[in-house]
């Protein structure tokens, strides 16, 4: 029997486990999918916006994999600095595949970035997604004006959540405290700002169009922001997704005035890069941007012209970055673990039995489906190494029992099902559907079958 640990139960981890048990080269493979959290599914549970029901339904596909006979979910087990050392984990399994994603936001690197009222978009997403590590509800929702820096799908998500009414989020699983805070939000204007033009923006057309479908928010685009975009006047040569994005933005720019009866306004701004967050009374009060222009090589250059946009709330959505896992090599420039076809490299040579897949392998690129091919490449390498792994490493004892002996308290699949049931019960008690439990104590109590207040 080949025993494999997959660290991380998001899409890359689940697809890796699936590829391992659905192949025929090594017939007897058993996989434990470990996660630091007591809940599976990674960013599908804690990163997809609560109003994106179709994408969240991907959990059903991931669930089917984790319910396969030779795959076991093992939650509430941390690997790394504060938990099980990779070297010790390696002793419990023939091979370990790290699918730990990219957990850190990229920083702007500008003065004032850490002023009160300035947050990473990931912190905001974690809060409204009920991640148990989220830092409460201290977001500056009493702000009049918010600036979202970035033009990717995460930026679109947080812009949309800020511009939605609480009634629209009531049917979702957003935690009840976050729903109440969003209901009391005074944000009426949201600026989503990018340093390049719409023809180079990273958002998908489907996500972009959703901003225009909000019942209580209008979208405004300044035509002068678009004139600099070389793909705006003639989008015919652009890739299909970029062309569609330009068409959507062009239609908004051509619309005159704000539709009546809308209480919120979303302003899309382009060719502006942040250079400083300005303080007002000890908190962020505005963001200073420099106007940019295409440099002819696909990038932008500064023009020396500046504009201040009022904002008492700033959310930075400029990308993710992998973080070092204590005991594994790490490339600080790329934010990834060095590898060759998924095999972890230590001092340039493959480390026997250690592998990576997903964002920690290739960087935070691609969509959820991109993880399938990434996982397949890694699994191909692992299976090629399997004869040597089996002959070189004999496992003494059952890994889960050994984890308990080491002081861990794993949450297995029945515990996760108990959490799901507790969230359904909580939702019904609040007159809603299933509502996420937002804290560690509540999740672990639910996993033990205890009532959750």
Backbone torsions as a table, in degrees:
resi	resn	phi	psi	omega
1	UNK	NA	128.1	175.8
2	UNK	-93.8	116.7	-179.8
3	UNK	-101.1	126.2	-177.4
4	UNK	-125.8	135.3	170.5
5	UNK	-102.7	130.8	172.5
6	UNK	-110.5	120.8	-177.0
7	UNK	-96.8	107.8	-177.1
8	UNK	118.0	126.1	-175.8
9	UNK	-112.3	22.8	171.0
10	UNK	-77.3	-171.4	-176.9
11	UNK	-54.9	-43.1	-178.0
12	UNK	-64.8	-39.5	178.1
13	UNK	-67.1	-42.6	-179.2
14	UNK	-68.8	-40.8	178.1
15	UNK	-65.8	-33.0	175.6
16	UNK	-65.3	-46.2	177.9
17	UNK	-60.7	-42.3	179.8
18	UNK	-61.5	-45.9	-179.7
19	UNK	-63.1	-32.7	-179.4
20	UNK	-68.9	-38.6	-175.7
21	UNK	-92.1	-11.3	-178.6
22	UNK	-100.1	7.4	178.0
23	UNK	-98.3	168.4	-176.4
24	UNK	-119.7	-2.4	-179.1
25	UNK	-67.2	-40.9	177.0
26	UNK	-120.8	102.5	-167.2
27	UNK	-70.5	-29.2	-172.5
28	UNK	-114.6	82.3	179.8
29	UNK	-114.4	129.8	175.2
30	UNK	-120.4	135.6	-172.1
31	UNK	-123.9	128.7	168.4
32	UNK	-102.9	122.3	178.0
33	UNK	-98.0	106.0	-176.6
34	UNK	-92.3	145.7	175.4
35	UNK	-145.6	144.7	176.4
36	UNK	-64.7	-31.9	-179.2
37	UNK	-89.6	156.8	176.2
38	UNK	-78.8	-1.0	-178.2
39	UNK	-116.6	141.7	177.9
40	UNK	-87.2	-179.6	168.8
41	UNK	90.9	-5.2	171.5
42	UNK	55.1	-130.1	-175.7
43	UNK	-69.6	-15.5	175.1
44	UNK	-67.5	-33.6	175.3
45	UNK	-86.9	-40.3	-170.1
46	UNK	-112.6	12.2	179.2
47	UNK	-133.2	-25.5	178.1
48	UNK	-78.2	132.9	-177.7
49	UNK	-60.0	144.7	-174.7
50	UNK	-63.8	-21.5	179.8
51	UNK	-91.0	7.7	176.9
52	UNK	-101.3	72.2	-174.1
53	UNK	-61.5	-38.1	-175.9
54	UNK	-65.7	-43.9	179.8
55	UNK	-69.2	-39.7	179.2
56	UNK	-62.6	-25.9	179.7
57	UNK	-66.8	-11.7	173.8
58	UNK	-58.4	-22.2	175.5
59	UNK	-54.3	-32.9	-179.5
60	UNK	-64.0	-38.1	177.5
61	UNK	-69.6	-41.3	178.6
62	UNK	-66.7	-36.6	178.3
63	UNK	-59.9	-43.8	-178.3
64	UNK	-59.9	-35.8	178.2
65	UNK	-69.1	-46.9	-177.4
66	UNK	-67.7	-15.6	177.3
67	UNK	-91.2	-1.3	177.5
68	UNK	-64.6	150.1	-170.5
69	UNK	-60.6	-36.0	-174.9
70	UNK	-96.5	11.7	177.3
71	UNK	-119.5	135.8	-178.3
72	UNK	-130.3	127.6	174.9
73	UNK	-83.5	132.0	-179.6
74	UNK	-131.3	92.8	-178.5
75	UNK	-91.3	172.3	177.9
76	UNK	62.5	34.4	175.7
77	UNK	-128.2	112.0	-178.7
78	UNK	-93.9	137.4	177.2
79	UNK	-114.2	131.7	178.9
80	UNK	124.9	-146.8	-168.6
81	UNK	-53.9	-48.7	-175.0
82	UNK	-98.9	4.1	-175.6
83	UNK	-133.1	-138.0	-176.5
84	UNK	-75.0	126.7	179.9
85	UNK	-69.0	141.3	177.6
86	UNK	-53.5	-37.0	179.6
87	UNK	-63.5	-39.4	178.7
88	UNK	-71.0	-39.7	177.8
89	UNK	-61.2	-39.2	-179.3
90	UNK	-60.6	-28.6	178.8
91	UNK	-70.4	-22.7	-175.2
92	UNK	-89.6	-13.7	-175.3
93	UNK	-138.5	156.7	174.8
94	UNK	-69.0	-31.4	-178.7
95	UNK	-150.6	151.2	177.4
96	UNK	-129.6	130.4	176.2
97	UNK	-113.4	119.8	-179.0
98	UNK	-91.9	118.7	179.3
99	UNK	-126.2	59.2	-168.1
100	UNK	-96.9	5.0	171.4
101	UNK	70.9	-158.6	179.3
102	UNK	-130.0	99.0	-164.9
103	UNK	-90.9	-5.1	-173.0
104	UNK	-115.7	145.9	175.4
105	UNK	-79.6	148.9	167.2
106	UNK	-74.4	143.8	179.9
107	UNK	-95.8	157.9	177.3
108	UNK	-75.7	-35.3	-177.6
109	UNK	71.5	37.5	-179.7
110	UNK	-123.8	156.5	176.9
111	UNK	-59.6	142.7	177.6
112	UNK	83.9	2.6	-175.9
113	UNK	-60.8	-28.8	-176.7
114	UNK	-100.4	15.9	175.0
115	UNK	-62.4	147.1	172.0
116	UNK	-55.1	136.7	-176.1
117	UNK	99.5	-8.6	177.0
118	UNK	-108.3	127.4	-174.9
119	UNK	-138.1	159.9	168.5
120	UNK	-78.6	147.0	177.5
121	UNK	-62.1	-32.2	179.3
122	UNK	-62.0	-39.2	177.1
123	UNK	-62.1	-40.4	179.6
124	UNK	-67.2	-43.4	177.9
125	UNK	-62.6	-43.4	179.4
126	UNK	-60.7	-36.8	-179.7
127	UNK	-66.3	-51.3	-177.3
128	UNK	-78.5	-8.9	174.7
129	UNK	-97.8	1.2	176.6
130	UNK	66.1	34.2	173.7
131	UNK	-65.0	133.2	-175.5
132	UNK	-66.2	-13.9	175.8
133	UNK	-91.4	-2.1	-175.7
134	UNK	-62.5	146.1	-173.9
135	UNK	-92.0	65.5	171.7
136	UNK	60.2	-159.9	-176.4
137	UNK	-117.6	45.1	-177.9
138	UNK	-84.8	13.7	-178.4
139	UNK	-68.6	148.1	-172.0
140	UNK	-80.8	64.0	-177.8
141	UNK	-79.0	-1.4	170.6
142	UNK	-81.3	-0.7	-180.0
143	UNK	-64.5	151.2	172.0
144	UNK	-85.3	-38.2	-173.5
145	UNK	-131.4	137.0	179.2
146	UNK	-122.4	146.5	173.8
147	UNK	-119.3	127.5	173.8
148	UNK	-108.7	117.8	-176.8
149	UNK	-96.3	115.0	-177.5
150	UNK	133.5	152.8	179.8
151	UNK	-134.2	43.7	171.8
152	UNK	-105.7	-174.3	-177.5
153	UNK	-66.9	-31.6	177.2
154	UNK	-65.4	-41.6	177.2
155	UNK	-60.9	-41.2	178.3
156	UNK	-64.4	-41.1	-180.0
157	UNK	-59.7	-51.0	-175.3
158	UNK	-69.6	-32.8	174.8
159	UNK	-62.1	-43.9	-178.6
160	UNK	-66.0	-41.6	179.8
161	UNK	-64.2	-40.4	178.0
162	UNK	-63.9	-30.8	-175.5
163	UNK	-94.2	-3.1	179.5
164	UNK	-85.4	149.8	170.6
165	UNK	-82.5	156.4	-178.4
166	UNK	-62.0	-32.3	-179.5
167	UNK	-62.2	-32.6	179.8
168	UNK	-73.0	-26.6	-179.4
169	UNK	-93.2	-10.8	-177.4
170	UNK	-56.7	-38.9	-179.4
171	UNK	-75.1	-7.1	-176.9
172	UNK	-87.8	-179.2	-179.7
173	UNK	-95.1	16.9	177.8
174	UNK	-56.6	137.1	-176.7
175	UNK	-60.1	151.6	-169.8
176	UNK	-65.6	-36.6	179.0
177	UNK	-66.0	-40.5	177.9
178	UNK	-66.1	-38.7	178.1
179	UNK	-61.0	-42.6	178.5
180	UNK	-64.1	-40.9	179.2
181	UNK	-66.1	-39.9	178.3
182	UNK	-68.5	-32.4	176.5
183	UNK	-64.5	-33.5	-179.4
184	UNK	-88.3	-1.2	-176.3
185	UNK	-59.1	138.8	177.2
186	UNK	-104.0	6.1	-179.6
187	UNK	-66.0	123.3	-179.3
188	UNK	-120.0	-12.6	179.9
189	UNK	-137.4	127.7	-179.6
190	UNK	-124.4	121.9	177.6
191	UNK	-102.1	120.8	173.3
192	UNK	-105.5	118.7	-164.8
193	UNK	-123.5	132.8	176.3
194	UNK	-126.0	152.8	-177.5
195	UNK	-84.1	-12.8	176.0
196	UNK	-120.7	-172.8	-174.0
197	UNK	-92.6	176.7	-177.5
198	UNK	-65.6	-24.8	-179.9
199	UNK	-72.9	-11.8	178.8
200	UNK	-117.4	2.6	-178.6
201	UNK	-65.9	153.5	-174.8
202	UNK	-93.8	-7.1	-179.6
203	UNK	-71.1	154.3	174.9
204	UNK	-88.0	156.3	-175.9
205	UNK	-63.7	-37.8	180.0
206	UNK	-60.3	-47.4	179.2
207	UNK	-62.7	-43.1	-177.9
208	UNK	-60.8	-46.2	-177.8
209	UNK	-61.9	-28.1	-179.2
210	UNK	-62.1	-28.1	177.5
211	UNK	-63.0	-35.9	179.8
212	UNK	-79.3	-7.0	-179.1
213	UNK	-100.4	1.8	179.9
214	UNK	-69.9	131.5	-173.3
215	UNK	-70.3	-22.0	-174.8
216	UNK	-120.9	20.0	-178.9
217	UNK	-138.4	140.5	175.1
218	UNK	-105.9	156.2	178.8
219	UNK	-113.8	128.9	177.4
220	UNK	-120.0	138.7	177.8
221	UNK	-131.3	129.8	178.5
222	UNK	-82.3	115.5	-178.2
223	UNK	-57.1	-30.0	-178.8
224	UNK	-67.2	-23.8	176.0
225	UNK	-68.6	-22.9	-171.5
226	UNK	-94.2	-19.3	-174.7
227	UNK	-64.5	-23.1	-179.7
228	UNK	-76.9	-18.8	-173.4
229	UNK	-76.1	115.5	-178.6
230	UNK	-64.5	-22.0	179.2
231	UNK	-91.3	-3.4	-175.4
232	UNK	-77.8	-43.3	-178.0
233	UNK	-69.9	-35.5	-178.2
234	UNK	-137.1	84.6	-175.3
235	UNK	-80.8	2.5	-172.9
236	UNK	-59.0	-32.6	-177.3
237	UNK	-87.2	1.6	-177.9
238	UNK	-80.9	154.5	168.9
239	UNK	-56.2	154.9	-170.9
240	UNK	-55.6	-45.9	-176.4
241	UNK	-65.5	-39.5	178.9
242	UNK	-68.1	-38.0	178.4
243	UNK	-62.8	-43.5	179.3
244	UNK	-65.1	-39.0	177.9
245	UNK	-59.9	-44.4	179.5
246	UNK	-62.0	-39.8	-179.8
247	UNK	-63.6	-40.6	179.0
248	UNK	-65.2	-46.9	-178.6
249	UNK	-65.1	-38.7	178.8
250	UNK	-60.2	-41.8	-179.7
251	UNK	-63.7	-39.3	178.4
252	UNK	-68.1	-38.9	179.9
253	UNK	-65.8	-31.2	-178.4
254	UNK	-79.5	-20.2	-179.1
255	UNK	-67.7	140.9	-178.2
256	UNK	-105.1	126.4	174.5
257	UNK	78.2	173.1	179.3
258	UNK	-99.1	129.9	178.1
259	UNK	-55.0	140.5	-178.4
260	UNK	-66.4	152.0	175.1
261	UNK	81.9	6.2	178.6
262	UNK	-96.3	131.6	-176.2
263	UNK	-96.7	-10.4	-178.9
264	UNK	-128.0	153.2	179.9
265	UNK	-130.7	129.4	174.2
266	UNK	-104.6	123.7	177.9
267	UNK	-110.1	120.5	174.8
268	UNK	-91.8	123.6	-178.3
269	UNK	-121.6	142.9	-177.0
270	UNK	-132.9	162.2	179.4
271	UNK	56.7	45.3	174.0
272	UNK	-136.9	129.9	176.8
273	UNK	-120.7	138.8	-176.8
274	UNK	-70.9	136.9	176.6
275	UNK	-121.0	-17.7	178.9
276	UNK	-168.3	143.0	168.8
277	UNK	-98.6	126.3	-172.6
278	UNK	-97.0	137.3	-177.0
279	UNK	-87.1	149.9	173.0
280	UNK	-143.4	107.3	-178.5
281	UNK	65.2	32.5	178.3
282	UNK	86.7	-2.6	178.7
283	UNK	-125.1	167.4	176.5
284	UNK	-64.3	136.2	179.7
285	UNK	-126.3	-17.1	179.9
286	UNK	-167.1	163.1	173.4
287	UNK	-119.9	129.0	176.0
288	UNK	-92.7	125.8	179.9
289	UNK	-115.8	147.9	169.7
290	UNK	-102.0	132.6	175.0
291	UNK	-65.6	134.0	177.9
292	UNK	-111.8	169.2	177.2
293	UNK	-147.8	150.9	178.7
294	UNK	-58.2	141.0	-178.8
295	UNK	-98.9	3.7	178.3
296	UNK	87.5	-6.4	-179.6
297	UNK	-120.0	13.6	-178.4
298	UNK	98.2	-8.5	177.0
299	UNK	-105.4	-163.7	178.6
300	UNK	-133.9	159.9	175.8
301	UNK	-127.8	154.6	176.0
302	UNK	-74.9	149.5	-179.1
303	UNK	-108.8	-8.0	-178.2
304	UNK	82.0	6.4	175.9
305	UNK	-105.8	135.6	-172.5
306	UNK	-123.3	154.8	178.6
307	UNK	-145.4	134.6	176.7
308	UNK	-102.1	132.2	175.7
309	UNK	-114.8	123.3	179.6
310	UNK	-61.4	137.3	177.4
311	UNK	-165.3	124.8	172.2
312	UNK	-96.5	-6.1	177.0
313	UNK	-136.1	126.3	178.1
314	UNK	-126.5	129.4	177.0
315	UNK	-119.5	124.3	-176.3
316	UNK	-98.0	115.9	-177.6
317	UNK	-127.2	67.2	-174.4
318	UNK	-112.9	22.4	173.2
319	UNK	116.9	165.1	179.0
320	UNK	-104.3	167.3	177.6
321	UNK	-150.4	138.1	176.5
322	UNK	-68.8	154.1	178.9
323	UNK	-120.2	150.8	-179.7
324	UNK	-62.5	142.4	172.8
325	UNK	-108.8	117.6	-175.1
326	UNK	-53.4	124.3	-179.9
327	UNK	102.2	-7.5	176.4
328	UNK	-116.5	148.2	174.7
329	UNK	-66.5	157.2	-175.9
330	UNK	-150.2	137.4	175.8
331	UNK	-99.1	103.8	-175.4
332	UNK	-67.3	-23.0	179.3
333	UNK	-72.8	-44.0	-178.1
334	UNK	-91.0	-18.8	-176.1
335	UNK	70.1	33.4	-177.8
336	UNK	-136.2	168.6	172.5
337	UNK	-88.5	127.5	178.3
338	UNK	-58.9	137.1	-176.8
339	UNK	-155.2	165.5	170.3
340	UNK	-131.2	110.1	-177.1
341	UNK	52.9	34.7	177.7
342	UNK	95.5	-14.2	177.5
343	UNK	-79.5	124.9	178.6
344	UNK	-63.2	134.5	179.4
345	UNK	-105.3	127.6	172.7
346	UNK	-115.9	117.5	-176.7
347	UNK	53.3	38.7	174.2
348	UNK	88.0	-7.9	-177.5
349	UNK	-114.8	145.5	178.3
350	UNK	-59.9	135.9	177.6
351	UNK	-92.8	115.9	-174.0
352	UNK	-55.4	126.7	173.6
353	UNK	82.8	5.0	-179.7
354	UNK	-118.2	130.6	-173.8
355	UNK	-140.9	164.2	175.9
356	UNK	-137.1	153.3	174.1
357	UNK	-151.3	158.8	177.6
358	UNK	84.1	-155.1	-173.8
359	UNK	-63.7	-32.7	179.9
360	UNK	-69.7	-15.4	177.4
361	UNK	-91.6	-48.4	-170.8
362	UNK	-112.8	-4.3	-173.8
363	UNK	91.6	165.3	-174.3
364	UNK	-78.0	72.6	-179.1
365	UNK	-127.7	157.2	176.0
366	UNK	84.9	175.1	178.1
367	UNK	-102.3	-179.5	-176.0
368	UNK	-54.6	-42.5	-178.2
369	UNK	-64.9	-21.5	179.3
370	UNK	-61.5	-22.0	-177.3
371	UNK	-71.3	-19.6	179.8
372	UNK	-64.6	-52.6	-178.9
373	UNK	-64.9	-37.4	178.4
374	UNK	-61.8	-45.4	179.2
375	UNK	-65.2	-38.7	-178.6
376	UNK	-62.8	-41.2	178.8
377	UNK	-61.2	-45.8	-179.4
378	UNK	-63.9	-43.7	-179.1
379	UNK	-65.0	-35.9	176.5
380	UNK	-59.5	-42.8	177.5
381	UNK	-64.5	-44.7	-178.2
382	UNK	-61.9	-44.1	-178.6
383	UNK	-66.1	-35.0	176.5
384	UNK	-64.3	-30.3	-179.7
385	UNK	-87.0	-8.9	-169.8
386	UNK	-55.2	-45.5	-179.2
387	UNK	-56.8	-42.8	179.2
388	UNK	-68.1	-39.0	179.7
389	UNK	-63.0	-41.7	-178.6
390	UNK	-68.3	-37.3	-177.5
391	UNK	-79.4	-27.7	-174.3
392	UNK	-90.5	-14.0	-171.7
393	UNK	-139.8	114.5	177.0
394	UNK	-102.9	128.0	-177.6
395	UNK	-91.6	127.5	178.0
396	UNK	-102.8	109.7	177.0
397	UNK	96.4	170.8	-178.5
398	UNK	-90.7	127.1	-171.9
399	UNK	-55.3	-40.4	-176.5
400	UNK	-66.8	-39.6	177.1
401	UNK	-64.8	-38.7	178.7
402	UNK	-67.3	-36.3	176.3
403	UNK	-61.3	-41.6	178.6
404	UNK	-65.1	-39.0	178.2
405	UNK	-62.9	-29.5	179.2
406	UNK	-81.5	1.3	175.7
407	UNK	98.2	7.8	178.5
408	UNK	-87.2	156.5	-179.7
409	UNK	-125.4	76.8	-173.2
410	UNK	-63.3	143.4	170.5
411	UNK	-102.4	113.9	180.0
412	UNK	-91.4	-176.0	-173.6
413	UNK	-56.9	-42.5	177.0
414	UNK	-59.6	-33.8	177.0
415	UNK	-65.9	-40.7	176.8
416	UNK	-63.4	-41.7	178.2
417	UNK	-62.7	-33.9	176.5
418	UNK	-66.9	-36.5	175.9
419	UNK	-63.3	-45.5	178.1
420	UNK	-57.7	-43.9	-179.9
421	UNK	-64.8	-40.3	178.9
422	UNK	-64.5	-35.9	178.6
423	UNK	-69.7	-34.8	174.4
424	UNK	-65.7	-43.0	179.1
425	UNK	-64.0	-41.8	177.8
426	UNK	-61.4	-43.2	179.2
427	UNK	-60.5	-45.4	179.8
428	UNK	-62.8	-37.0	-179.4
429	UNK	-67.5	-22.1	-179.8
430	UNK	-101.1	8.1	-179.2
431	UNK	72.5	25.2	-179.3
432	UNK	-129.1	-179.9	171.4
433	UNK	-79.6	-162.2	-179.7
434	UNK	-53.7	132.5	-179.3
435	UNK	-123.6	130.1	-175.9
436	UNK	-66.9	141.7	171.5
437	UNK	-81.7	123.7	-168.1
438	UNK	-96.3	5.1	-173.2
439	UNK	-135.6	156.1	-178.3
440	UNK	-59.4	-47.2	-176.4
441	UNK	-60.4	-42.9	179.9
442	UNK	-65.3	-41.8	179.5
443	UNK	-63.9	-45.5	-177.9
444	UNK	-69.9	-34.5	175.1
445	UNK	-63.6	-44.5	179.1
446	UNK	-62.1	-39.2	-180.0
447	UNK	-62.7	-29.1	178.1
448	UNK	-86.0	0.8	179.3
449	UNK	84.5	13.8	-180.0
450	UNK	-87.4	154.3	178.5
451	UNK	-67.1	143.9	180.0
452	UNK	-114.1	127.5	-179.2
453	UNK	-73.6	NA	NA
